[in-house]
């Protein structure tokens, strides 16, 4: 198992990815679209990802350009963000 990254770093990355993809993670949790275990899994997935440095750069570029439609393919949570974005768009 890969060494997990610092929890606060990856918690921030998950939150930023939500913002970049138009997903309000707090709202999704309140609406029951993300459970506490799913949220924990998202952060843990991110902590185990080898692309954290690439992700930081990608998020910085998105912040300058505005919101994107989807997380990058290398994101460990791409499918979850895509699902939540679809639900938010309904």
Beta strands, then each sheet from edge to edge (+ up, - down):
end
